Amino acid sequence: MNSRYVLMTIMVCVLCTQATRWLPFLVFGRKKELPKLVRYLGVVLPAAIMAVLVVYCLKGVTPFVYPYGLPEFLSVALVVILHVWKGNTLLSIAAGTICYMALVQGVF
């Protein structure tokens, strides 16, 4: 593969990444107050993204075939319990992932 082609591809990726990082500051940077739509999306989208991720993670669960979704259920339960108890998202996700991997690799 041509090294010039690779370099041009990397430069396009860098420019696109930087444009997406700078665009919000260029559009909304001078205004003191954000538009209502942007504020609404900032409130609603995090929960919506988490719901989509939960559905995506659990889409392959087969409750009528061994192990009947037990690793997924136990890991989700651990995530919920830890998040309600500690309120730390990183801890909840990390513990849930470790629990799931331990169950799949060692128990089921």
Secondary structure, 3 states (H helix, E strand, C coil): CCHHHHHHHHHHHHHHHHHHHHHHHHHHCCCCCCCHHHHHHHHHHHHHHHHHHHHHHHCCCCCCCCCCCHHHHHHHHHHHHHHHHHCCHHHHHHHHHHHHHHHHHHHC
